[in-house]
């Protein structure tokens, strides 16, 4: 079976449509969405509809649960809170009900376990980022103990691509730029990056193709009209005009430089306040 794994759509219709088209061309038979269908952008209902029409298996992300008031917005950025409030006013009851019913964790048979944040956490798992070796080890150990018997866990939330292998107590990172063959006796943590909310120099939507028959994982990158998507957020008052007025290549370069200096989050909060 060819499983397409995607995450962090964040109401970006243009990105999701391009991603689903690429999945269709790649012969994907099952789609797994790792949450954060809504938030940040202006097309939450169309994105929900597209996923439902595709028969996607979905888990809840922190933005999904904040929009449905299942969790508070404490700790969210000013921009995220603004987008959540905007979405709450416009999402029809049937979409709120669909989001509210999403599980925090699920599995596709004995092939794959899906979660938005971290598998090793029960309460609040959608809020935990697997951004440290210790957390990754804990989730890998939770995967080994999972009743499904699956040896692959897909997660999102960080918006960063990652393929990690856990074997005999050791953790390795694989190059996401090439196809990775999955070894027996190992378990794997897969992060497909983000469809609709890029936070690096890479502006394309990203997703992962997991071929359960061949036991391989590969990353796919999909170009889309990101300017059109983000311009809609500016008109809606979600995205500050002054940030979007910077050309995309320069904006991406500035963001990369701020991240390398370790001050990106601080600057982002100032800009978005």
Number of C-alpha atoms within 10 A of each C-alpha: 14 20 22 29 28 29 34 30 31 27 26 28 24 22 25 26 17 18 26 20 11 18 23 12 9 14 13 18 15 17 20 24 27 31 32 28 31 30 31 27 28 26 22 23 19 16 22 21 12 15 19 13 9 13 13 18 20 27 26 26 29 27 29 26 24 23 25 21 14 12 14 14 18 8 9 14 15 17 19 20 21 18 24 25 15 19 22 17 9 12 17 11 10 10 16 18 12 13 23 17 13 17 15 24 20 18 22 14 10 13 17 22 23 29 27 30 28 29 27 20 15 10 9 12 19 28 17 18 17 22 13 8 12 11 17 22 20 16 22 28 16 16 23 19 13 16 10 16 15 19 22 24 24 27 31 30 27 20 22 15 18 19 20 22 20 21 15 8 9 9 19 12 12 13 14 19 10 10 14 16 12 19 12 9 9 17 21 26 26 21 29 33 28 27 29 32 23 19 16 17 16 14 21 22 27 27 26 25 22 26 18 14 8 11 15 15 22 19 23 19 17 18 15 19 12 19 12 11 19 21 18 16 20 18 12 14 14 25 22 16 14 10 14 15 11 12 10 15 12 11 16 18 14 15 20 17 15 16 15 9 9 11 12 15 13 10 13 16 12 9 14 17 10
